[in-house]
Amino acid sequence: MAKKRTQLVLSKDVSKLGNSGDLVEVSPGYARNFLMPQGLAVRVTPGILKQVERRREIERVRLLELKKVAETQKATLEKSGQFSIEKQVGENDAIFGTVTNQEVSDVIKAVTGLEIDRRGITVPEIHSLGTYRIELKLHPEISATIEIQVVSN
């Protein structure tokens, strides 16, 4: 015998269940005794389903816009060529310290004017002068690779 399930639309984020606006199926007791009295969910009606679809469409359009922005950023970064970071140098062309994500973000902003989140930048271990490839995550589906020239100041 199949268990009965109740369809609800969440009005607030509920951990381990879903985010606001999600259509979920839960047991009738959970819906009746917890979700609805707490104001966390409402019963599904045709009007509410239309609202959910409208929200999903708005979110889909917003995500497409973010992807287009990321593609534009990737094209700009790849056209701008090589970036240079100056570091203080010791013996055998070894640099003092290392090149950080923030330094890479700052040099990109100075050259192209693009704001790249430092948390999306993957910098290899850099301990000497030379050219290095840096991976930038601009969007969950879009990455770009740039070259950084580490030079003596």
C-alpha positions in Angstrom: 0.0 0.0 0.0 1.4 3.4 -1.0 1.8 6.0 1.6 -0.2 9.2 1.2 1.7 12.3 0.5 0.7 16.0 0.5 1.9 18.5 -2.0 2.9 21.9 -0.6 4.8 25.0 -1.7 7.4 26.2 0.7 7.0 29.9 1.8 10.3 29.9 3.6 13.6 27.9 3.3 13.4 24.7 5.3 16.6 22.8 5.9 16.8 19.3 4.4 13.5 19.9 2.5 13.9 22.8 0.1 14.0 26.5 -0.6 11.3 29.1 -0.6 9.0 28.6 -3.6 9.9 24.9 -4.0 7.1 22.3 -4.6 7.5 19.5 -2.2 5.7 16.3 -1.2 5.6 15.5 2.5 3.6 13.3 4.8 0.2 14.7 5.8 1.1 14.8 9.5 4.3 16.8 8.9 2.4 19.3 6.8 -0.6 19.6 9.2 1.4 19.6 12.5 4.6 21.5 11.6 4.9 23.2 8.2 1.6 24.9 7.9 1.2 26.1 11.6 4.7 27.5 11.5 3.9 29.4 8.2 6.6 27.5 6.4 4.4 26.1 3.6 1.0 26.5 2.0 -1.3 24.0 0.2 -1.0 23.8 -3.6 -3.7 25.6 -5.5 -3.8 26.5 -9.2 -3.0 30.1 -8.4 0.0 29.2 -6.2 1.3 26.9 -9.0 1.2 29.8 -11.4 3.2 31.9 -8.9 5.7 29.1 -8.5 6.1 28.8 -12.3 6.5 32.6 -12.6 9.2 32.6 -9.9 11.0 29.8 -11.7 10.9 31.6 -15.0 12.3 34.8 -13.4 15.1 32.8 -11.7 15.9 31.1 -15.0 16.2 34.4 -16.8 18.4 35.8 -14.0 20.7 32.8 -14.2 20.9 33.2 -18.0 21.9 36.9 -17.6 24.6 35.9 -15.1 26.0 33.3 -17.6 26.0 36.0 -20.4 28.0 38.3 -18.1 30.5 35.5 -17.4 30.9 34.8 -21.1 31.6 38.5 -21.7 34.2 38.6 -18.9 35.9 35.5 -20.3 36.2 37.1 -23.8 37.6 40.3 -22.2 40.1 38.4 -20.1 41.3 36.3 -23.0 41.8 39.4 -25.2 43.7 41.3 -22.6 46.7 38.8 -22.9 49.2 38.6 -20.1 49.1 40.2 -16.7 52.1 41.2 -14.7 52.6 41.1 -10.9 55.7 42.6 -9.4 57.3 40.9 -6.4 60.4 41.4 -4.4 63.1 38.9 -5.4 65.9 37.2 -3.4 68.5 34.7 -4.5 68.0 32.4 -7.5 65.0 34.5 -8.6 63.0 33.3 -5.6 60.3 35.7 -4.6 59.5 36.8 -1.1 56.1 35.4 -0.1 53.8 34.1 -2.7 51.3 35.3 -5.3 47.8 35.5 -3.7 44.3 35.3 -5.1 43.7 38.9 -4.0 46.8 40.1 -5.9 45.6 38.4 -9.1 42.1 39.9 -8.6 43.6 43.4 -8.1 45.8 43.2 -11.2 42.8 42.0 -13.3 40.8 44.9 -12.0 43.6 47.4 -12.7 44.1 46.2 -16.3 40.5 45.3 -17.4 38.3 47.0 -14.9 36.5 43.6 -14.2 35.7 42.6 -10.7 36.6 38.9 -10.3 35.8 37.2 -7.0 39.0 36.1 -5.4 37.4 32.9 -4.2 36.9 31.7 -7.8 40.7 32.1 -8.6 43.0 29.1 -8.4 46.6 30.1 -8.1 49.3 27.4 -8.3 52.3 27.5 -5.9 54.4 30.3 -7.1 57.9 30.7 -5.5 60.0 32.2 -8.4 59.8 34.6 -11.3 58.2 33.3 -14.5 54.9 32.9 -16.3 52.1 30.9 -14.7 48.6 29.9 -15.8 45.8 30.9 -13.5 42.3 29.3 -13.5 39.4 31.7 -13.0 35.9 30.3 -12.2 33.5 33.0 -13.5 30.3 31.0 -13.4 29.5 27.4 -12.4 29.7 26.4 -16.1 32.3 29.0 -17.3 36.0 29.1 -16.5 38.8 31.2 -18.0 42.5 30.7 -18.0 44.9 33.7 -18.0 48.7 34.0 -17.9 50.4 35.9 -15.1 54.0 37.1 -15.5 55.7 37.4 -12.1 58.5 40.0 -12.5 61.0 41.6 -10.2 60.2 45.1 -8.9 
